[in-house]
Amino acid sequence: MTAPLSQAILELAEAAGTLGVAMGSVVDALEAQGFSPGEVEREIWMMLERRRLTPTGFVCRTIRRKGAGGTTQTRVYEFMLVPWSAALDQQLDLGLERTP
């Protein structure tokens, strides 16, 4: 576990309040602080597994690309994250084992 990284992720989630913070926004903010994107992504998934974060919904971003064949449009979905919440824990079945 990377304690400074976990703490930085939790601080961003707490600052966002009950609506949560988009996973991509966390990665972008912490990359600007010197963490590698892959390291942040792995830590977020480990924190979800350890019940340190709870997904509270998602955002949908639409990406439009212009190319020779015209414009293509793709949707990308991201979890919104909050610090772990027992009340929200059961909303998604993430296939994670329960720890006593």
Secondary structure, DSSP 8 states (H G I E B T S, - for coil): --HHHHHHHHHHHHHHGGG-EEHHHHHHHHHHTT--HHHHHHHHHHHHHTTSEEEEEEEEEEEEEEETTEEEEEEEEEEEEEE--TTTGGGS--------
